[in-house]
């Protein structure tokens, strides 16, 4: 069945809603795209952030939803029968990480499969959007039984606008005069307007203090970076992970000092990922690791194919154009794939002089 914008259907007409199924989302375009699934309660809120599934949290508490990412494609494995009653709908979204708009995309593809057989699909193009930085593709919601709704509407504010929409602010918060196609979906059945939460609900609980302290500490090191806004998103996510792991293991990881090393595949099959910006996007997310754990705030970088080469250290001064200004001009050529030499060199600390950049 091919969905069109605004269509609603009972899922049971096409699949067994009590069995696991897969949702694949892909965007073909000039940017790097992030995919998310929001688990929303009956009041339209993301009341349990464990049910925000995205690149930094790829599974829900009981594995009801799991996410696999691969080059501007996301695959969500979903088991509706395991979801707690508090989760009333699943909202599947895509957003741009960096510059660009959804009007520039070539295609967005949504496919729901069960038992490896496609059952429900939808395809959009850039002509379906304008200057939006994010969009909701489809939602799956309860209304007596599980149903699917093809929303296909955009948000000018990107992922932050999506979060605000489900976190307690008015959905229609854009300036007056904005085109409805550029605003959050107006359909109250799709996304109910949510009033601001009382101050008692929005106040950050005490357990979040370590996260705030670590975030502020790292952000203090990047105060001069022109990309501070984009870096802050990655810093916040890293801080949450560090504090969570510290609690689980009883070790203060925030105070740990280790050598941070990144090894990048430079075999021929990787060329599309270097060209379309995926590798640079990954590098951007790694910078906070060096700032947090490495004594000098930088990261050792190795490229490998049949052999390997050490590149210039990754730091705040060069990360934004690292692929184009460091890797691409290094003279190192793409080749085969051999992991052993570079891993042995790193483990043994025996990088040969002729391999240094």
Secondary structure, DSSP 4 states (H G I P E B T S, - for coil): -B--TT-EEEGGGTS-TTS-EEEEEEEESSS-EEEEEEEE-TTS----GGGEEBTTB-B-TTSSEEEEE-SSEEEEEE-GGGS-TT--EEEEEEEESSS--GGG-SEEEEEEEETTEEEEEEEE-GGG-SS-SEEEEEEEEESSSEEEEEEEEEETTTHHHHHHHHHTS-S--SPTT--GGGSS---TTTS---PPPPHHHHSPPGGGHHHHHHHHHHHHHTTT-TTHHHHHHHHHHHHHHHHHHHHHHT--GGG-----EEEEE-BGGGHHHHHTTHHHHHHHHHHHHHHHH-TTS-BEEEEESSSEEE-PPB-TTTGGGHIIIIITTS-PPPB----HHHHHHHHHT---GGG--
